[in-house]
Amino acid sequence: MAVDNQQHVTVVGAGPVGCVLATLLARRGFDVRAFEKRPDMRRADLAGGRSINLVLTDRGLHALGRIGLRQKVLELTVPVLGRMMHSPDGDLTFQPYGKDDSECNYSVSRDRLNQFLLDAAEDAGVELNFEHELVDADLEAGQLIFETSPAGRTSVSSPVTFGCDGAPSAVRRALVQRPEFEESVDFMNWGYKELVFPAADDGGYAMERTALHIWPRGAHFLMGLANLDGSFTGTLYLPRTGPDSFDELDDPRRLLQFFQTNYADATELLGDFVDEFLSHPTGSLGTVRCAPWHLDDRVLLVGDAAHGIVPFFGQGLNSGFEDCAVLDDLLADDTDLARVFETFFERRKANTDAIADMALENAVEMGEKVADPDFLLKKEVESIIEQQLGKLYRSRYATVMYSRIPYRVAYEAGKKQEAILSELTADLERAEDVDLEQARRLIERELTPLYEKYGVDLEF
Ligand SMILES: Cc1cc2nc3c(=O)[nH]c(=O)nc-3n(C[C@H](O)[C@H](O)[C@H](O)COP(=O)(O)OP(=O)(O)OC[C@H]3O[C@@H](n4cnc5c(N)ncnc54)[C@H](O)[C@@H]3O)c2cc1C
């Protein structure tokens, strides 16, 4: 189907990715309707409540820049310059993220971001329909069935459907019924629960505002990210079953004891968290992989619906926003939707598979390695190499977070970097004694050809 710019298109799911995609499509002249199962979160009676946040980085911000929102969204964020590690004894160690403070992550409230993006979509002319849950679809015939609130059903004709309905996607469920479609959903044994560190008595921040606070404890860990109002959102990642698991910590006494033993300094700051904690459901963590993401020119999955990942690299939403920017580029150059959808899938799949794997690897890094002396020595050496040989070497972390170099290149390079750092630190006691000439030789032999193969410029 060739693009007819008055064409009706449907976006299912008005989460962050659905809103950004709908806005981009409307700006390209499509007639866009979005259907969202939840009520309008901007309504006064629904706004407020617990603040749950996430980090935005360059890939996400770039897509927001496409719709002129980068700066306005940045105003809703708190910059995060590095990790503050809390040892079991309460000692603090800070590890900066980037080569300088310009390389940082931005913490933003999910709800505030989504509300802001709903406004942007509406301003761009998108028709928003709330309390419409997709429950069935005949994708061949272009018919979508929604349950509406109060109890009702409506059938909507949709020649082109974008599935932006998150990891449990109903659009994907409809695609899966086709024989050529493959899908896997792998859940970790870890779950997560969010909790709030209230603002200090004077309304300020009770911990360093511009750090991601992390309490690495091996089999589980706690982290905290600042909100604009002085509070922090904490997230506890813990096994679902077994010793020290969500299953076991099911009564107030055991839970408090667990926190006092493992997270003593955090427990002091959390106030009365126990009842609220126990009454909230435990979140699941999983990786969604599927192929293809499209049905000729009629359906395309975007964001978590196509590639839900675990949160340990902070890239789920960033990769979904990057999807939107890539699709927008393709639509600028080609009017054939079937070809655009196919190219989009081919271009994105290897990259989203790579970030899915890196996010799983980072679970180990955040739980255990950030407190491991060998790992810390490698990180210090890496930081020296970046400062001294920055044109030749950027860390995997920086490449993922502060550049738009394809994830698959960051992943492949990361494996070579790990081998280089192991060789450089094999007999090293102090990072400052690293042999920079040996480092240069190894980098030029192992890494530079990879970057040349992909035409990648490390000066970002
Ligand atoms: C604990 C945790 C921390 C995270 N931290 C980060 C981070 O720091 N940085 C980052 O980039 N990512 C992070 N993520 C990932 C991020 O939350 C997701 O990648 C992102 O929300 C995906 O956006 P989306 O719009 O594709 O899907 P969603 O945010 O899931 O939105 C989907 C929308 O579709 C609606 N919907 C669902 N089903 C239907 C239906 N049947 N009919 C109609 N509407 C429907 C939903 O109500 C929702 O509004 C984190 C995830 C978790 C769990």
The ligand as a MOL file (V3000), in Angstrom:
LIG
                    3D

  0  0  0     0  0            999 V3000
M  V30 BEGIN CTAB
M  V30 COUNTS 53 58 0 0 0
M  V30 BEGIN ATOM
M  V30 1 C 11.1100 -1.3870 36.8620 0
M  V30 2 C 11.3180 -0.8430 35.4720 0
M  V30 3 C 12.2190 0.1890 35.2620 0
M  V30 4 C 12.4210 0.6890 33.9830 0
M  V30 5 N 13.3320 1.6930 33.7950 0
M  V30 6 C 13.5610 2.1660 32.5550 0
M  V30 7 C 14.5140 3.2050 32.3370 0
M  V30 8 O 15.1410 3.7070 33.2830 0
M  V30 9 N 14.7050 3.6510 31.0650 0
M  V30 10 C 14.0400 3.1200 30.0080 0
M  V30 11 O 14.2840 3.5490 28.8630 0
M  V30 12 N 13.1320 2.1340 30.1700 0
M  V30 13 C 12.8720 1.6550 31.4160 0
M  V30 14 N 11.9420 0.6720 31.6020 0
M  V30 15 C 11.2340 0.1410 30.4320 0
M  V30 16 C 10.0750 1.0400 30.0300 0
M  V30 17 O 9.1690 1.1790 31.0950 0
M  V30 18 C 9.3400 0.4500 28.8260 0
M  V30 19 O 10.2820 0.0740 27.8440 0
M  V30 20 C 8.3790 1.4790 28.2320 0
M  V30 21 O 7.3850 1.8250 29.1560 0
M  V30 22 C 7.7440 0.9190 26.9560 0
M  V30 23 O 6.8900 1.8740 26.4150 0
M  V30 24 P 5.6810 1.4040 25.4910 0
M  V30 25 O 4.9040 2.6510 25.2070 0
M  V30 26 O 6.2020 0.5680 24.3730 0
M  V30 27 O 4.8280 0.4120 26.4130 0
M  V30 28 P 4.0270 0.7330 27.7600 0
M  V30 29 O 4.7270 1.7710 28.5600 0
M  V30 30 O 3.7640 -0.5790 28.3940 0
M  V30 31 O 2.6770 1.3690 27.2460 0
M  V30 32 C 1.6940 0.5840 26.6120 0
M  V30 33 C 0.3760 1.3400 26.6340 0
M  V30 34 O -0.5910 0.5380 25.9600 0
M  V30 35 C -1.7550 0.4300 26.7810 0
M  V30 36 N -2.3660 -0.8690 26.4700 0
M  V30 37 C -1.9280 -2.0940 26.8410 0
M  V30 38 N -2.7390 -3.0540 26.3550 0
M  V30 39 C -3.7090 -2.4230 25.6610 0
M  V30 40 C -4.8350 -2.8750 24.9290 0
M  V30 41 N -5.1280 -4.1880 24.8330 0
M  V30 42 N -5.6400 -1.9620 24.3350 0
M  V30 43 C -5.3640 -0.6330 24.4330 0
M  V30 44 N -4.3010 -0.1370 25.1250 0
M  V30 45 C -3.4810 -1.0330 25.7230 0
M  V30 46 C -1.2350 0.5330 28.2060 0
M  V30 47 O -2.2570 0.9330 29.1050 0
M  V30 48 C -0.1400 1.5830 28.0480 0
M  V30 49 O -0.6270 2.8920 28.1560 0
M  V30 50 C 11.7220 0.1580 32.8770 0
M  V30 51 C 10.7960 -0.8940 33.0820 0
M  V30 52 C 10.5980 -1.3830 34.3670 0
M  V30 53 C 9.6250 -2.5090 34.5660 0
M  V30 END ATOM
M  V30 BEGIN BOND
M  V30 1 1 1 2
M  V30 2 1 2 3
M  V30 3 2 2 52
M  V30 4 2 3 4
M  V30 5 1 4 5
M  V30 6 1 4 50
M  V30 7 2 5 6
M  V30 8 1 6 7
M  V30 9 1 6 13
M  V30 10 2 7 8
M  V30 11 1 7 9
M  V30 12 1 9 10
M  V30 13 2 10 11
M  V30 14 1 10 12
M  V30 15 2 12 13
M  V30 16 1 13 14
M  V30 17 1 14 15
M  V30 18 1 14 50
M  V30 19 1 15 16
M  V30 20 1 16 17
M  V30 21 1 16 18
M  V30 22 1 18 19
M  V30 23 1 18 20
M  V30 24 1 20 21
M  V30 25 1 20 22
M  V30 26 1 22 23
M  V30 27 1 23 24
M  V30 28 2 24 25
M  V30 29 1 24 26
M  V30 30 1 24 27
M  V30 31 1 27 28
M  V30 32 2 28 29
M  V30 33 1 28 30
M  V30 34 1 28 31
M  V30 35 1 31 32
M  V30 36 1 32 33
M  V30 37 1 33 34
M  V30 38 1 33 48
M  V30 39 1 34 35
M  V30 40 1 35 36
M  V30 41 1 35 46
M  V30 42 1 36 37
M  V30 43 1 36 45
M  V30 44 2 37 38
M  V30 45 1 38 39
M  V30 46 1 39 40
M  V30 47 2 39 45
M  V30 48 1 40 41
M  V30 49 2 40 42
M  V30 50 1 42 43
M  V30 51 2 43 44
M  V30 52 1 44 45
M  V30 53 1 46 47
M  V30 54 1 46 48
M  V30 55 1 48 49
M  V30 56 2 50 51
M  V30 57 1 51 52
M  V30 58 1 52 53
M  V30 END BOND
M  V30 END CTAB
M  END
